Structure formats: C-alpha cells, structure tokens
Amino acid sequence: MGLSGNKSEALLLAPEQLHRGGGRLMVEHARDLKRPPRVDANEQNPRARAFGESQGFVVSRSV
C-alpha cells in the first residue's frame, strides 16, 4: 500500500493472499494514519471498486 497525503495510491495483494483480510487491515491502518482516507479505483477493475465500497468508500466523479 502506498499513501500520499490522505490518498491511497496503491493497494496490492498477491493473488494467494486475497480474501484473507489483508486489504481490510491496510485500509484500517490508513484510516488510523490519514483521516479521512481517499482512494482511486480504476474503472476497469470492478473488484477494486467493490472492495472499496465494502470498506465504506463512496463513488464520486471528478470533472
């Protein structure tokens, strides 16, 4: 996980580590460090978007 200010620039897990709670722990750690956190998810990555939404992030569009 890379953080820049309050924004998560990357949250990457090895495939064998998916669905084991590591991503959630990293988001919790980011929340402890940088409130409120922000994250960008690539539109072509529906799993990343679903994960973000499951962690309480909301979709917003910047113009």
One Martini backbone bead per residue (centre of mass of N, CA, C, O) as a GRO file, in nm:
protein
   63
    1MET     BB    1   0.096   0.037   0.024
    2GLY     BB    2   0.028   0.368  -0.089
    3LEU     BB    3   0.091   0.698   0.044
    4SER     BB    4  -0.061   1.035  -0.020
    5GLY     BB    5  -0.146   1.158   0.229
    6ASN     BB    6  -0.498   1.068   0.209
    7LYS     BB    7  -0.397   0.879  -0.033
    8SER     BB    8  -0.440   0.589  -0.209
    9GLU     BB    9  -0.227   0.461  -0.465
   10ALA     BB   10  -0.194   0.158  -0.342
   11LEU     BB   11  -0.336  -0.188  -0.337
   12LEU     BB   12  -0.152  -0.485  -0.297
   13LEU     BB   13  -0.201  -0.837  -0.370
   14ALA     BB   14  -0.150  -1.146  -0.361
   15PRO     BB   15  -0.346  -1.389  -0.478
   16GLU     BB   16  -0.303  -1.578  -0.216
   17GLN     BB   17  -0.419  -1.318  -0.023
   18LEU     BB   18  -0.697  -1.325  -0.090
   19HIS     BB   19  -0.953  -1.324   0.139
   20ARG     BB   20  -0.771  -1.259   0.440
   21GLY     BB   21  -0.768  -0.928   0.540
   22GLY     BB   22  -0.535  -0.740   0.436
   23GLY     BB   23  -0.685  -0.501   0.307
   24ARG     BB   24  -0.843  -0.415   0.556
   25LEU     BB   25  -0.594  -0.356   0.732
   26MET     BB   26  -0.479  -0.132   0.552
   27VAL     BB   27  -0.720   0.058   0.570
   28GLU     BB   28  -0.717   0.090   0.875
   29HIS     BB   29  -0.434   0.211   0.887
   30ALA     BB   30  -0.494   0.458   0.710
   31ARG     BB   31  -0.710   0.572   0.901
   32ASP     BB   32  -0.515   0.616   1.140
   33LEU     BB   33  -0.323   0.818   0.975
   34LYS     BB   34  -0.553   0.927   0.741
   35ARG     BB   35  -0.788   1.155   0.793
   36PRO     BB   36  -0.960   1.106   0.542
   37PRO     BB   37  -0.965   0.870   0.320
   38ARG     BB   38  -0.845   0.800  -0.014
   39VAL     BB   39  -0.950   0.655  -0.339
   40ASP     BB   40  -0.848   0.499  -0.642
   41ALA     BB   41  -1.036   0.330  -0.897
   42ASN     BB   42  -1.041   0.147  -1.157
   43GLU     BB   43  -1.295   0.108  -1.381
   44GLN     BB   44  -1.168  -0.185  -1.483
   45ASN     BB   45  -1.201  -0.264  -1.154
   46PRO     BB   46  -1.455  -0.408  -0.990
   47ARG     BB   47  -1.312  -0.529  -0.738
   48ALA     BB   48  -1.198  -0.265  -0.627
   49ARG     BB   49  -1.465  -0.118  -0.597
   50ALA     BB   50  -1.604  -0.324  -0.412
   51PHE     BB   51  -1.400  -0.304  -0.187
   52GLY     BB   52  -1.429  -0.004  -0.126
   53GLU     BB   53  -1.732  -0.017  -0.059
   54SER     BB   54  -1.696  -0.230   0.176
   55GLN     BB   55  -1.513   0.011   0.333
   56GLY     BB   56  -1.695   0.296   0.279
   57PHE     BB   57  -1.666   0.392   0.009
   58VAL     BB   58  -1.736   0.643  -0.235
   59VAL     BB   59  -1.862   0.743  -0.532
   60SER     BB   60  -1.680   0.975  -0.739
   61ARG     BB   61  -1.677   1.248  -0.972
   62SER     BB   62  -1.438   1.408  -1.157
   63VAL     BB   63  -1.399   1.701  -1.385
   0.00000   0.00000   0.00000
